[in-house]
Amino acid sequence: MKLNSDTANKLIKNCDAEIAALLDAESKNSTYSYSVGEEPVVPAYSFSDTQARIHDYQSKIAKLRHAVAVFNSGKFLPEYGCTLDEAIGRMSRMNAEKNRLYALLQIPEKQRSRTYGSREADITCRNFDAAEVRAAYDRVSRELMEIQQAINIANLTETFEVDL
C-alpha cells in the first residue's frame, strides 16, 4: 500500500481509536450481573476475538510507525542540509529556544517589588536589550515556520510503501 506520512499518521490515530473502542466494549461486556430468580442477559463478548483484533491493530500501528520512521530518517531536505528526522529534532530545540526568548520578552524594563516587612522597595532592572531579544525571537519563529512548511510538504507529497 502506498501512503504518505500524513495518511500513515492518520491511520495510526484511527487504529488507536479502534483499540480504545474495543477496550471500552470489553470493560462493559466482560462481566454481567443479575438478581436471584432473574434470567441473566449475557452480553456478546469474546476474549479471544477481542485479543486478536487488538493484536491486529497493534501490528498495523507498528508497521505504520516503522514505515514513517524509515521515511523520516531517509528523506533528505536539501534546503536545510538534513533529513526529515533531524529537522524534527531541530524543531524541538528551536521551540525550546523560542519559549526561552518569549519569557525574556515578558520581563519589564524596571519593576518595583517590596518584600514583607521591608520599608524600602527593591527595583529590578532588565539586563539586556529587548530589541535584540525580539529580533532573535522573530528569527527563530520564522525559521520554525519554514522548517514546518518543508516537513508538511514532504509529509503530504512524498509516498512510501507499507505492507499492511
Secondary structure, DSSP 8 states (H G I E B T S, - for coil): -EEEHHHHHHHHHHHHHHHHHHHHHHHHHS-----TTS--------HHHHHHHHHHHHHHHHHHHHHHHHHHHH-EETTTTEEHHHHHHHHHHHHHHHHHHHHHHTS-SEEEE--TT-SS-EEEE--S-HHHHHHHHHHHHHHHHHHHHHHHHHHHH-EEE---
